[in-house]
Amino acid sequence: MNDDHLEDPHRRRLREHLEVLMLRAEKSASWREETRRLRSLVNLDGYVPVRTRLSSEDLDFLADARDDLLMFAQLGLRLLDLHQPRDAGGITSDAAHPILRCRSCMWRWPCPTYRAFSDSVEESSDLSASA
């Protein structure tokens, strides 16, 4: 059986979501230089007086957010490449829905690694709403 046909819609949406995150992060400007300038505006209460209250911790987060998001998205794509379904071979009574195993860890599909990653991403996105 051709493994190209085993790509399930949920996995494809997860991959597309990660690729969109990477593209958005790559196109965005780094806040690293801007946070240096904003840090000098922190008042005695510990905030930058703009429409929102930015603490020093907020500035630290914003300075590295783009790079962190790129690394996370790349990690996610690598995990998806490692943990993907393959036909387990074997006899089945339903040839249209063969038994699948993970190519990497050989657990029954979806494997625990894919499930944990997918559940974590779904908690902070609307992927499950589009299922």
Summary of the structure (lengths in Angstrom):
residues: 131
radius of gyration: 20.9
end to end distance: 25.8
largest distance: 71.7
contacts: 323
relative contact order: 0.16
helix: 56%
strand: 10%
